[in-house]
Amino acid sequence: MCMEYLDLSPKMLLCLYLCIGTLITLDQFAFNSLLTDIKNPEQGGIDVGTIGLGLIGSTSLLATIPFSPVSAYFSQSYNSNRIIFIGIIIWGIGTLLTSMALNFWTLLVSRLLVGFGASAFISLCNPCVLEIAPEDKKTIWLGIVSYNQMLGIVIGLNYGPFIKNLTGIWRYAFVFDFFLAIPLAIFLILPKENQKLIFRPKEGSDESMIGQIKIIIQNPVLVAIILGVAALAFVGTGFSYWTIDFLQTYFHMESESANFIYSMLQLVSGLFGIGAGSLLLTWLMSEYQEQYDKNIIDEEVLENYRVRKGLELSCFCSIGVLLSVSIATISDNLNIFLIFLGFGCFFGAMFVTPSITAMLFCVPKHLKSQTTAISGVLICLLGNFLAPVVIGSFFNSFGYYWGMILNSSWCVWSVLYFFLAWNTARLHGGPYDYSWNYFNCKKSYSRYQNLKIV
């Protein structure tokens, strides 16, 4: 089935993952940008209220739960690109059905399929990038592929209204999504398989999927990271899902202006934020990378430092997000709201690479994909799933102002959990030694005792 002469280089695979991630995010934010049209029956929309749209946004994220751990588990036996291919096919069907939705239930089912299909890519993308990236450029490559979020947001927020204005029908945006996915699916399935993208466990290991999940949730550093990311995901999803509607309803902006301004905020903050996070983490790791290159420290110790430095930056960024979005939402001034929301988006983008790095390097190599899957499920449940419906309910009950205040204040949990993760990581063992048994002990363990605590 594969074309042996078509062998994608690591850089080509990186570009492919970037394009797939961008398309998935583009679809999500095109949907968000068209909420006003989707809920308006007079413009060919569906008779569904704010709470209904919030429920659709939340439950579509829940669709990642069943497929993420399964796809991660099968990636230990089958090539990850083949698994992502299956997910993209399901995702494409979901986007096509979105364009045909006639009522709340058909729209809900179609968005569930979109989330279900996207989960394979979400759980496998970052582990795949870490496998194909050069040793000294892993954080840079993670940063590059993370740009899919920024690109997808910026393009999606303008793409949805553009297609709607061009054709007069919002549904065509999702038809085009389906056709855009076809060439990407072809490049996943036809080229020669890259054997690095099969995450085989250590020889002799017979861990079941349940056993792997138990290992993951017994890691206190990872659990704290997941809870911290989930809290920030709640805040980010709340803003990304409701900001355009908030600008139109609370500040009485035109739809096109709201989409353009918010997309520009995402573009500028994402462009500089993701790059800043990746470059700063690379700079912080340069000393230890040099020691590794000179065989002064081994790979496991290097990964220990990656966790620590990633958590330090994550703490800093989460504090930046908290302060920025709090000022933005407390103020009743449009300009102040937009300026400090921009700062919040910058720190949120800067947070991406350090948090992913800390998360994936605090577990054994063969569990990286499963860690991404399980963390994705928990982050979805505790963050992405809650935000649209909770904030939407607050809008209905207490008004838009207090709904946004609630959204911003949730970031406090992110700061607390990342501080806990950082403090635990710097005091207790290395990436493969983190254990709940040592959670309350104030000393390092095993051969990590000689690492300086910074």
C-alpha positions as CSV (number, residue, x, y, z in Angstrom):
1,M,0.0,0.0,0.0
2,C,2.9,2.3,0.6
3,M,5.1,4.0,-2.1
4,E,8.6,2.8,-1.2
5,Y,10.2,5.6,-3.2
6,L,8.3,8.2,-1.2
7,D,10.3,8.5,2.0
8,L,9.4,11.6,4.0
9,S,12.4,13.2,5.8
10,P,12.1,14.3,9.4
11,K,11.6,17.9,8.3
12,M,8.9,16.9,5.9
13,L,7.1,14.9,8.6
14,L,7.4,18.0,10.9
15,C,5.7,20.1,8.1
16,L,3.0,17.4,7.7
17,Y,2.2,17.4,11.4
18,L,2.1,21.2,11.4
19,C,-0.4,21.2,8.5
20,I,-2.6,18.5,10.1
21,G,-2.6,20.3,13.5
22,T,-3.4,23.6,11.8
23,L,-6.3,22.1,9.9
24,I,-7.8,20.6,13.0
25,T,-7.5,23.8,15.0
26,L,-8.7,25.8,12.0
27,D,-11.9,23.8,11.9
28,Q,-12.5,24.2,15.7
29,F,-12.1,28.0,15.5
30,A,-14.0,28.4,12.3
31,F,-16.9,26.8,14.2
32,N,-16.3,29.2,17.1
33,S,-16.3,32.2,14.8
34,L,-19.6,31.1,13.2
35,L,-21.5,30.6,16.5
36,T,-23.7,33.6,15.9
37,D,-24.7,32.4,12.5
38,I,-25.1,28.7,13.5
39,K,-27.6,29.7,16.3
40,N,-29.6,32.0,14.0
41,P,-32.3,30.1,12.1
42,E,-33.1,33.2,10.0
43,Q,-29.6,32.9,8.4
44,G,-29.8,29.2,7.7
45,G,-28.7,28.3,11.2
46,I,-30.0,25.9,13.8
47,D,-32.5,26.7,16.6
48,V,-30.0,26.2,19.4
49,G,-29.3,28.6,22.3
50,T,-26.2,29.6,24.1
51,I,-26.3,26.7,26.5
52,G,-26.8,24.3,23.6
53,L,-23.8,25.6,21.8
54,G,-21.8,25.4,24.9
55,L,-22.9,21.8,25.4
56,I,-21.9,21.0,21.9
57,G,-18.5,22.6,22.4
58,S,-17.9,20.7,25.6
59,T,-19.1,17.3,24.6
60,S,-17.2,17.3,21.3
61,L,-14.1,17.5,23.3
62,L,-15.2,14.5,25.3
63,A,-15.0,12.5,22.1
64,T,-11.3,12.4,22.6
65,I,-11.6,10.1,25.6
66,P,-12.2,6.7,24.1
67,F,-9.7,6.9,21.2
68,S,-6.8,8.7,22.7
69,P,-5.5,5.9,25.1
70,V,-6.4,3.3,22.5
71,S,-4.5,5.0,19.7
72,A,-1.5,5.5,22.1
73,Y,-1.5,1.9,23.1
74,F,-1.6,0.7,19.5
75,S,1.2,3.1,18.6
76,Q,3.5,0.6,20.5
77,S,2.7,-2.0,17.8
78,Y,1.7,-0.1,14.7
79,N,3.1,2.9,12.9
80,S,1.7,6.1,14.4
81,N,1.1,7.7,11.0
82,R,-1.3,4.9,10.1
83,I,-3.2,5.5,13.3
84,I,-3.3,9.2,12.7
85,F,-4.6,8.4,9.1
86,I,-7.6,6.6,10.5
87,G,-8.3,9.5,12.8
88,I,-8.2,12.0,10.0
89,I,-10.7,10.0,8.0
90,I,-13.1,10.0,10.9
91,W,-12.4,13.7,11.4
92,G,-13.2,14.5,7.8
93,I,-16.5,12.6,8.0
94,G,-17.4,14.7,11.0
95,T,-16.7,18.0,9.3
96,L,-18.7,16.9,6.3
97,L,-21.6,16.0,8.5
98,T,-21.3,19.3,10.3
99,S,-22.1,21.0,7.0
100,M,-25.3,18.9,6.8
101,A,-26.5,19.3,10.4
102,L,-30.2,20.2,10.6
103,N,-30.8,20.3,14.4
104,F,-29.1,20.2,17.8
105,W,-28.6,16.4,17.7
106,T,-27.2,16.1,14.3
107,L,-24.8,18.9,15.0
108,L,-23.8,17.3,18.3
109,V,-23.1,14.0,16.6
110,S,-21.0,15.6,13.8
111,R,-18.9,17.5,16.3
112,L,-18.4,14.4,18.4
113,L,-17.0,12.6,15.3
114,V,-14.7,15.6,14.7
115,G,-13.3,15.3,18.3
116,F,-13.1,11.6,18.1
117,G,-11.1,11.7,14.9
118,A,-8.7,14.5,16.1
119,S,-7.8,12.6,19.2
120,A,-5.4,10.2,17.4
121,F,-3.3,13.1,16.1
122,I,-3.5,15.0,19.4
123,S,-2.2,12.0,21.4
124,L,0.6,11.0,18.9
125,C,1.9,14.3,17.4
126,N,4.3,15.4,20.1
127,P,5.8,12.0,20.8
128,C,6.3,11.6,17.1
129,V,8.1,15.0,16.8
130,L,10.3,14.1,19.8
131,E,11.3,10.8,18.0
132,I,12.3,12.4,14.7
133,A,13.8,15.6,16.0
134,P,17.6,16.0,16.5
135,E,18.7,15.6,20.1
136,D,19.7,19.3,20.5
137,K,16.7,20.6,18.7
138,K,13.8,18.8,20.4
139,T,12.4,21.8,22.2
140,I,12.7,23.9,19.0
141,W,10.8,21.3,17.0
142,L,8.2,21.0,19.7
143,G,7.8,24.8,19.4
144,I,7.5,24.7,15.6
145,V,4.7,22.0,15.6
146,S,3.0,23.9,18.4
147,Y,2.5,26.8,16.0
148,N,-0.4,24.8,14.6
149,Q,-2.5,26.2,17.4
150,M,-1.7,29.8,16.5
151,L,-2.0,29.3,12.8
152,G,-5.2,27.4,13.1
153,I,-6.8,30.0,15.4
154,V,-5.8,32.9,13.2
155,I,-6.8,31.3,9.9
156,G,-9.9,29.7,11.4
157,L,-11.3,32.9,12.9
158,N,-11.2,34.6,9.5
159,Y,-11.7,31.6,7.3
160,G,-15.2,30.8,8.7
161,P,-16.6,34.3,8.2
162,F,-14.8,34.6,4.9
163,I,-16.4,31.5,3.5
164,K,-19.8,32.5,4.9
165,N,-19.6,36.0,3.3
166,L,-18.3,34.5,0.0
167,T,-20.9,31.9,-0.4
168,G,-23.7,33.3,1.8
169,I,-23.8,29.9,3.6
170,W,-21.8,29.1,6.8
171,R,-22.0,25.3,6.0
172,Y,-19.5,25.5,3.1
173,A,-16.7,26.2,5.5
174,F,-16.9,22.6,6.8
175,V,-17.3,21.1,3.3
176,F,-13.9,22.7,2.4
177,D,-12.4,21.4,5.6
178,F,-13.2,17.9,4.4
179,F,-11.5,18.4,1.0
180,L,-8.4,20.0,2.7
181,A,-7.9,16.8,4.7
182,I,-7.7,14.5,1.7
183,P,-4.1,15.4,0.6
184,L,-2.9,15.3,4.2
185,A,-4.4,11.8,4.6
186,I,-2.6,10.6,1.5
187,F,0.8,11.7,2.8
188,L,0.1,9.8,6.0
189,I,-0.7,6.5,4.4
190,L,1.3,6.3,1.1
191,P,5.0,7.0,2.1
192,K,7.4,4.4,3.4
193,E,6.9,3.7,7.2
194,N,9.3,5.4,9.6
195,Q,10.2,2.8,12.2
196,K,10.9,5.4,14.8
197,L,7.2,6.1,14.9
198,I,6.4,2.7,16.5
199,F,6.9,3.3,20.3
200,R,7.9,-0.2,21.3
201,P,8.2,-0.9,25.0
202,K,11.3,-2.3,26.5
203,E,12.0,-5.9,25.6
204,G,10.3,-8.3,27.9
205,S,7.7,-5.7,29.1
206,D,4.2,-7.0,29.1
207,E,2.4,-4.0,30.4
208,S,-1.3,-3.8,29.5
209,M,-3.0,-0.5,28.7
210,I,-4.5,-0.4,32.2
211,G,-1.1,-1.1,33.6
212,Q,0.5,1.7,31.7
213,I,-2.3,4.1,32.8
214,K,-1.6,3.1,36.5
215,I,2.1,3.9,36.0
216,I,1.3,7.3,34.6
217,I,-1.2,8.3,37.4
218,Q,1.2,7.2,40.1
219,N,3.6,9.9,39.0
220,P,2.9,12.9,41.3
221,V,4.9,15.4,39.1
222,L,2.9,14.4,36.0
223,V,-0.4,14.6,37.9
224,A,0.4,18.1,39.1
225,I,1.4,19.1,35.6
226,I,-1.8,17.7,34.1
227,L,-3.9,19.6,36.7
228,G,-2.0,22.8,36.0
229,V,-2.4,22.5,32.3
230,A,-6.1,21.6,32.7
231,A,-6.7,24.8,34.7
232,L,-5.0,26.9,32.1
233,A,-6.9,25.0,29.4
234,F,-10.1,26.0,31.1
235,V,-9.1,29.6,30.9
236,G,-7.8,29.4,27.3
237,T,-10.9,27.5,26.0
238,G,-13.2,29.9,27.8
239,F,-11.6,32.8,26.1
240,S,-11.2,31.2,22.7
241,Y,-14.8,29.9,22.6
242,W,-16.6,33.0,24.0
243,T,-14.4,36.1,23.3
244,I,-15.8,36.9,19.9
245,D,-19.4,36.5,21.2
246,F,-18.4,38.6,24.2
247,L,-17.0,41.4,22.0
248,Q,-20.1,41.4,20.0
249,T,-22.6,41.2,22.8
250,Y,-20.9,43.1,25.7
251,F,-18.8,45.7,23.7
252,H,-21.2,45.8,20.7
253,M,-18.5,45.2,18.1
254,E,-19.3,44.1,14.6
255,S,-18.8,40.4,13.8
256,E,-16.0,41.0,11.2
257,S,-14.2,43.4,13.6
258,A,-14.4,41.1,16.5
259,N,-13.0,38.2,14.4
260,F,-10.2,40.2,13.0
261,I,-9.1,41.8,16.2
262,Y,-9.1,38.5,18.2
263,S,-7.3,36.7,15.4
264,M,-4.6,39.4,15.2
265,L,-4.2,39.1,19.0
266,Q,-3.7,35.3,18.5
267,L,-1.3,35.8,15.6
268,V,1.0,38.3,17.3
269,S,1.0,36.7,20.7
270,G,1.3,33.2,19.3
271,L,4.1,34.1,16.9
272,F,6.2,35.6,19.5
273,G,5.0,33.6,22.5
274,I,5.6,30.1,21.2
275,G,9.0,31.1,19.8
276,A,10.0,32.8,23.0
277,G,9.1,29.8,25.1
278,S,11.0,27.4,22.8
279,L,14.1,29.6,22.6
280,L,14.2,30.4,26.3
281,L,13.9,26.7,27.2
282,T,16.6,25.8,24.7
283,W,18.8,28.5,26.3
284,L,18.2,27.3,29.8
285,M,19.1,23.8,28.7
286,S,22.2,24.7,26.7
287,E,24.6,24.1,29.7
288,Y,23.2,20.7,30.3
289,Q,23.0,19.8,26.6
290,E,26.7,20.6,26.4
291,Q,27.4,18.4,29.3
292,Y,25.5,15.6,27.7
293,D,27.4,16.1,24.4
294,K,30.6,15.7,26.3
295,N,29.4,12.6,28.1
296,I,29.5,14.3,31.5
297,I,25.9,13.4,32.1
298,D,23.7,10.7,30.5
299,E,20.4,11.0,28.8
300,E,18.3,10.3,31.9
301,V,20.0,13.1,33.8
302,L,19.5,15.4,30.8
303,E,15.8,14.6,30.8
304,N,15.7,15.4,34.6
305,Y,16.9,18.9,33.8
306,R,14.4,19.2,31.0
307,V,11.6,18.6,33.4
308,R,12.9,21.1,36.0
309,K,13.5,23.9,33.5
310,G,10.3,23.2,31.7
311,L,8.4,23.5,35.0
312,E,10.2,26.7,36.0
313,L,9.1,28.4,32.8
314,S,5.6,27.0,33.1
315,C,5.3,28.5,36.6
316,F,6.4,31.9,35.2
317,C,4.0,31.8,32.3
318,S,1.0,30.7,34.3
319,I,1.6,33.7,36.7
320,G,1.8,35.9,33.6
321,V,-1.5,34.6,32.3
322,L,-3.2,35.1,35.6
323,L,-2.2,38.7,36.0
324,S,-2.9,39.6,32.4
325,V,-6.3,38.1,32.0
326,S,-7.4,39.3,35.5
327,I,-6.6,42.9,34.6
328,A,-8.3,42.5,31.2
329,T,-11.6,41.2,32.6
330,I,-11.8,43.4,35.6
331,S,-11.6,46.5,33.4
332,D,-14.7,47.6,31.7
333,N,-12.7,49.3,29.0
334,L,-12.5,47.7,25.6
335,N,-8.9,48.9,24.9
336,I,-7.6,47.7,28.3
337,F,-9.4,44.4,27.7
338,L,-7.8,43.8,24.4
339,I,-4.3,44.9,25.4
340,F,-4.1,42.7,28.5
341,L,-5.9,39.8,26.8
342,G,-3.1,40.1,24.2
343,F,-0.5,39.7,27.1
344,G,-2.5,36.8,28.4
345,C,-2.4,35.1,25.0
346,F,1.4,35.8,24.8
347,F,2.1,34.1,28.1
348,G,-0.3,31.3,27.2
349,A,1.6,30.7,24.0
350,M,4.9,30.9,25.7
351,F,3.7,28.3,28.1
352,V,3.1,25.6,25.5
353,T,6.6,24.2,24.8
354,P,7.9,24.2,28.4
355,S,4.8,22.4,29.7
356,I,4.8,19.8,27.0
357,T,8.5,19.2,27.5
358,A,8.1,18.8,31.3
359,M,5.1,16.4,30.7
360,L,6.8,14.2,28.2
361,F,10.2,13.9,29.8
362,C,8.9,13.0,33.3
363,V,7.9,9.5,32.1
364,P,9.7,6.6,30.4
365,K,10.2,6.8,26.7
366,H,7.7,4.2,25.6
367,L,5.0,5.8,27.7
368,K,5.2,9.2,26.0
369,S,2.4,8.6,23.6
370,Q,0.2,7.1,26.4
371,T,1.1,10.0,28.6
372,T,-0.1,12.4,25.9
373,A,-3.3,10.5,25.5
374,I,-4.1,10.2,29.2
375,S,-3.2,13.8,29.9
376,G,-5.3,14.9,26.9
377,V,-8.3,13.0,28.3
378,L,-7.9,14.5,31.8
379,I,-7.2,18.0,30.5
380,C,-10.2,17.7,28.3
381,L,-12.4,16.6,31.2
382,L,-11.1,19.1,33.8
383,G,-10.4,22.0,31.4
384,N,-11.7,22.1,27.8
385,F,-14.9,20.3,28.5
386,L,-16.0,22.4,31.4
387,A,-15.2,25.9,30.1
388,P,-17.7,26.4,27.2
389,V,-20.7,25.1,29.1
390,V,-19.7,26.6,32.5
391,I,-18.9,30.1,31.1
392,G,-22.0,29.9,28.9
393,S,-24.2,29.1,31.9
394,F,-22.6,32.0,33.9
395,F,-23.3,34.3,30.9
396,N,-27.0,33.3,31.1
397,S,-27.3,33.5,34.9
398,F,-25.0,36.4,35.9
399,G,-24.1,38.2,32.7
400,Y,-21.1,38.4,30.5
401,Y,-18.9,40.4,32.8
402,W,-19.0,38.0,35.7
403,G,-18.7,35.0,33.4
404,M,-15.4,36.4,32.2
405,I,-14.3,37.1,35.7
406,L,-14.9,33.5,36.6
407,N,-12.9,32.4,33.6
408,S,-9.9,34.5,34.5
409,S,-9.8,33.5,38.2
410,W,-9.6,29.8,37.3
411,C,-5.9,30.4,36.4
412,V,-5.0,30.5,40.1
413,W,-5.2,26.7,40.1
414,S,-2.7,26.5,37.3
415,V,-0.2,28.6,39.3
416,L,-0.6,26.5,42.4
417,Y,-0.3,23.1,40.6
418,F,2.8,24.1,38.6
419,F,4.5,25.4,41.7
420,L,3.8,22.1,43.3
421,A,5.1,20.1,40.3
422,W,8.3,22.2,40.1
423,N,9.0,21.9,43.8
424,T,8.4,18.1,43.8
425,A,10.5,17.6,40.7
426,R,13.5,19.5,42.0
427,L,13.5,17.7,45.4
428,H,12.5,14.2,44.5
429,G,14.4,11.9,42.2
430,G,14.5,11.9,38.4
431,P,12.1,11.3,35.5
432,Y,11.7,7.6,36.3
433,D,11.9,7.8,40.0
434,Y,9.0,10.1,40.8
435,S,6.7,8.3,43.2
436,W,3.9,9.1,45.6
437,N,6.0,7.4,48.3
438,Y,8.5,10.2,48.2
439,F,5.9,13.0,47.9
440,N,6.4,14.3,51.5
441,C,10.1,13.7,51.7
442,K,12.5,16.6,51.5
443,K,15.5,15.0,49.9
444,S,16.6,13.6,46.5
445,Y,16.9,9.9,45.8
446,S,19.2,7.5,44.1
447,R,21.8,8.9,41.7
448,Y,20.0,12.2,41.5
449,Q,21.2,13.2,44.9
450,N,24.3,14.8,43.3
451,L,22.3,17.0,41.0
452,K,22.4,20.6,42.1
453,I,19.0,21.9,43.0
454,V,18.3,25.1,41.1
